[in-house]
Amino acid sequence: MMIAAALALPLAAQAGIIGSPHDFSGESWNIQPSDHNTVCGTCHTPHHGDSTVVPLWAHQTTSAYFTMYNNANVAVANLQAHVDSQPAGVSKACLSCHDGTVAINTYGGIGNYQTWGGTGVTITNSALLGTDLTHTHPISMDYTVAMTGSGVGQDKWMFNPDTTQVLTPVSGTFSSGNDMTINGFLLGGKHRVECISCHDVHNQIGTPYDKDNNPKLVKIVGVDANNNGSLLCRSCHNK
């Protein structure tokens, strides 16, 4: 049954991580003796992983202090949602490379973190976010039905995450899931906005990685029937 189910997956869902920006198998520093040129080992390990971040997490986790996007730190913000004081779980895993404080090649699992290849490699391009997150989309925040609407403490410019379907492009490759509501497709069914709400590291749902048309692994890319873009943004924001 499991084999049959795997074969039934849409082709786009099988795009995988190989060949994407998170495929480090060809890097000179990827020389961990137990698994030469590993694809998954930079981030995950079958044993001694850090389950407090994400399952089987092998990479050294950032311990930086982050300035979060919220009404206190952004002059024109009017968020009607709760933002955590610091990044949570999966977003903290993403930031363990993208904040620039931890080398990409520092991994191995709890008690065995090493900087493979001898010299630490850090992100220096546009993917470097730093620790000031007041200039990026809010993460580690709630997005619930209760915060949408036109009442006090509600936001009329946000769609209901449980009933609103995400916008899908009329052309191009797009892998749909069983639950195409905002909460199902973008929030993982948890009413939480994290890095993976918009970006798909493993290419399992959403638009597969394309180095020309989707270099940032965004889940929804393309235009609607009226040739309007920004489908990912407009799926949540009533603009």
Secondary structure by P-SEA (a helix, b strand, c coil): caaaaaaaccccccccccccccccccccccccccccccccccccccccccccccccccccccccccccccccccccccccccccccccaaaaaaacccccccccccccccccccccccbbbbbcccccccccccccccccccccccccccccccccccccccccccccccccbbbbccccccccccccccccccccccccccccccccccccccccccccccccccccccccccccccc
